């Protein structure tokens, strides 16, 4: 798991998984895996799956890195508390799953809740 700062302000966790090191065959299988984990969690709630690749491809003017074969985001929330209005600005969570042909790349933005980060890291590393 690598941490980086995207566009000089977004803390991102990234994980690359060679296809030879997982039993998951495509982005949909990984999204299904995450959905199962989210639905089994006592606090997390599944919201939606967004087909980022299809959406971008459908736009008249678009740019997609030719190495990227598919991209989907699973959207969910760990929201067990709302201590301030600011929480609404940082929820829900999203995990992006990209197919780069020979590997999958999984990215998610750091959550302000350490437990949420731990779950997302653990789920990702177990793919």
N, C-alpha and C positions, 0 to 999 in steps of 0.2 A: 504494500500500500504506500503510495507516494502522496505527499502533501505539496501543494503549490499555491501560488496566488495568481489567479487568472485576471487579466486586464487591470493589474495593480491594485485590486481591491476585493476579489472574491476568493475566499479560502476553499480550495477544491481538494478532495481526496480522489485519487485515481488508482485503478487496479487493472493490470493487463493479465489476461488469461489465455495462453496458447490453446487453441482448440484441441490439441493433442493431450491436454492436461485436465479436461473436463468431459463429463458425459453429456453436457448440454450441446445440442446440435445447432441451435439458432437463437436469435434474440427472443423469440416468442417463448422458448423453453425457459430461458433465464427470467423473463418477466413472470411466467407462471410460478417459478420457484419463489421469487420475491413475494408474489401475491399470497402464496401459501404461508410464508413466514409472517407477513403482515397480519393475515387473518387469524393466525394462531397466537399472536401477541395479545396480552391482556389489555393493552392501552391503544395500540396502533389501529388505525382504520384505513382501509383501502378506499381510494376515491375514484381513480380512473387510470387508464392506460392511454397514452398519447402517442400516435404514430408520427413522430417528428419527421422522419424521412419522407413519408407519403405527403405530409402537409407541405414541406418545403419544395418537393418535386412538383407539386401541383400548381405552384405559383408561376405566373408568367415569367417573372424575372427572379431567378434563384441561383445560388451557388452551393454546390455540394462537392466536398473533397472527393475526387474519384476513387480514393482508397476505401471510402465508407460505403458499405453495401446495404446497411440497414441501421436505423436508430429509432429506439422507442424509449419513452420515459414512463416509469410507474410513479404515480402520485398518491401520497398517503399522508397521514398526520399522526403524530405522537402526542397530540394536545391534551394533557391531563390537567393543565392549569392555565388560567388567563390572568396573570397578576397585573398586567398593564395593557393598554391599547396597542402598544408597540409589537406585541406577540403576533397580532394579526398580520403584520407586515413581513414576518419571517416564516410564516407557515402557509401552506403545508410543505412537506418535504418532497423531493423528487430524486429518483435515481435514474440516470441515463445509461442505457445499454447500447453499445455500438458494435457492429460486426465489421471488422477490417479484413475479412477474407481468411487469414490464417490465425486470427486471434480475436477475442472480445476485449473491449475496453469499457470499463464501468467507471462512471464519474458521479460524484454527488458533492453538494456544497456542505461545508461543515455546519452542523447544527449548534445552536447556542446551549443545548442540553448534552452534557457528556454521556449520559446513558443512551440517548438516541444515537449519538455517534458510535458508541460501542456496539449497539445492535447492528447498525448498518455496516460497520467494518466486519463484524463476525459473520453476518449473513453473506457478505461479499467474498470473504476469504474461504468460505465453505463451498463455494461453487466449484 
